Amino acid sequence: MIIISGASKGIGKYLLDKFNNEGQKVIGLFNSTLPKTNTELFQHVNILEEDQIIKFVKDNLIQLKDIILINCAGTNYNSMSHKFDYNEWKKVFDVNTHGTFLLIKHLLPIMRDQKYGRIINFASVVPQIGTMGTAAYAGSKSALWGITKVIAKENASKGITINSLNLGYFNIGMISEVPENVLNSIIEMIPKKELGDPINILNAINFLINSDYITGTAIDINGGLF
């Protein structure tokens, strides 16, 4: 069973549709607006509410076998650090880091019992290159690196792998909110001189799903941007 958080739009929705079209069993988690297509594949879960995650696990326990968890849920807020609104700071960390951890926490016992699990966290190139105005996003995503390494060591003997994807800039998702002049500057920074095709993300996920000796690491998918 493939579980995708943040599946209502962007990369999460792209992956859900791809896996569904391949005949895979998949559940998409959403917290805002239910997409208009493939609505039967979605379940409403606010990953910031631990009781909702517990209920989701309990309600779906029978079909939660050979779990592959893909943590796509994320949010962003940009500001220079000395002007950052603390409530917005907390919101970014809550979604990107805390919610991701809670979802992992409550699915891990099932994975450990079944002696199988794949966890793939979406990190970012942003903390690698130090983009101005992104302190909260960079901090929340780089926190996933440490979490990934610890959970990898705790569960390696249980047939569970956990890895991260450090994503660059793709032609899907949050990039649609970037002003054209900023977008052009971003593309100019990328050695490939183009935004990424999300098929590269899908290829990396399939590679990690089929690999049992890769855990606690990260794959950079960024067109050469470091």
N, C-alpha and C positions, 0 to 999 in steps of 0.2 A: 504494500500500500504506500503510495506516494502522497505526502502531505506537504502542501505549499502554503506558507503564510504570505500575506500581502498579495494574494492571487487575483484581486479584483481588477487590477490594471497593470500596465507596464510589463516588465520582464516576468513578473509572477503570472500574469494572465497568458502571456506568450507561452511559457513553459507548461501551464495547465492544458492549454489547447493542444500543444504538441504531444504531450504524453497521452492525452485522451484520444487523439486521432490515431495513436499507435496501439490503442486497445489496453492501455495500462489502467489499473485501478488508481484513481487520484481523487483527493479531496482538496478543494481550495478554501482557505480561510480568509474571511473578509471582516472588516469592522465598519466600513462606511457605506458605500452604495453597492448594492448587488448588481453585477453585470447583467446585461440583457440577453446574453447568450450562454448556453450550457449551465443554466441556473441550478439544475439538479446536482451539479458537482460541488456546489458551494455550501458552506456552513458558517453561520455568524459566530465569531469568537473574537472577543477583545482580549488580545494577548497580554494586556496590562492588568486584567482581572483574573487572578489565580483561580477563583472559584469557577469561572467560565471555562478555563482550560481543563480543570478537574472534571467538570460536567461533560465536556467534549470527549475526553478519554473514556469516561464511564459509558457514555451513550454509544460509542463506536468500538467498544472493546472487542467484540466478536470479529470485526473485520480488520483490526489492527494487527496484521501479520507481516513479517519481513518489512519493517517500516523504513522508508526513506524520507527523511525530513529535510526540506529545502526552505531555509529561512530567508525569505525575500522581503519581509515587512520592513519598511524604513520610512523615515521622514527627515526633513532638513530645514534648517533656518540659518540664514547667513547674516553675519554682523561682524564688524571689527570687535576684537575681544574686549576693549575698554568700554564698548557701548552695549555689550550683550545683555539682553533681557534674561534674567535668571529663570523665569518661568518657561521661556522658550528653550533655554539650555536644558532644563530638566525634562521637557517634553521629548527632545531629540534623544537623550539618553534612555528615557523610559521605553520608547518604541524600539530603537536600534539595538540597545544592549539588554535592558532588564526584561523586556517582553520576549526577546529571543531566548534568553536564559531560562525563563519560566517554562516556555514550551519544551525546551530540551529536557529540563528537570523532570517533567511529568510524563514524558515518553520514554525516558531512559529505563525505568524499571521494567517496562514491557520488553524493550530491546534486550536487556540483560537476561531476563527470563528465557527469551527465545534464542539467545546467543547469536543475535544478528541485528545489525542496524547500520544505517548510513545517515550521517548528519552533514549537511553542507550549508555553511554560513556565508552570507554575502557581505564581504568587507569591501574595501575600496582602495584605489590608487591615491585618493586625496591625502590621507595621512603620510603616504610615502613621499609625496612631492611638496607638501606644506602649502596648500592653496590658501591665500589670504581670505579671511572672513568665514572660514569653515571650522573654527575651533571645536564647536560642539559635534559636528558631523565627523570630523577627523578623530576626535577623542572617543566617540561612541563606537566607531568602526574599528579603530585600533585595539580597543578593549576586547573585541572578539578574538584577536590573535591569541591573547593570553588565556582566555576562556577555552579556546579550542585546544591549546596544548595541554592544559590541565585535564580536561575531560578525556582527551585522547589517552593519556597515561592511566587514568582511572578505569578505562573500559576496554583497553586493547586486548586483554585476555578473554573478553566476552564476545568477540566477533563483531565488535562495533568500531567503525571508523568515523572520525569527524575531521573535516577539513574546511578551509576557507577559500573563497574566490575573491581576489583583489581586482575588482572591476574598474576599468577605465571608463571612457565615455562612449555610450552606445546610442544608436538612432531609435531609441525607445525609452519610455518612462520619463523620469524627471527632467531630461534634457529638453523636453518640449516647453518647459517654463523658463528656459534661458533666453535672454534677449539676443537678437540676431548678431549684434556687434560683438557680444561676449562669446557667442557660439563660434563665430569666425576666428576669434583669438584662440579658443580652445583647440579647434581643428588645426590651426597653424602650429600649435605646440606638439601635436601628435606626429611622431616620425612617419606614420603611415599616411598622414594628411587626410584622414577620413574618420568618421565615426564608425564604431564597430557594429557588425552584424550580430544580432543575438544568437545566431546559430552557433557561434563560438562558445557561448555560455552553455548551451545545451550539450555540445560536444564534450566540454570539460566535465559536466555533471555526469554524463553517461560513462566517461572514463573512470570517475571516482566511484560510481555505483559498482562498476565491474572490477574494482581493485580492492583487494583485502589486505594489502601490505603498505598502503599509503594512509597515514593518519597523523594528525597534529601538524599538518603543513598547510601551505597556501600556494595557489597557482595564480600567477599574474596574467591577466587578460586585458591588455591595454594598448595594443598597437605600437609598443616600444616606448611608451611614455613612462618615465621614471623621474 
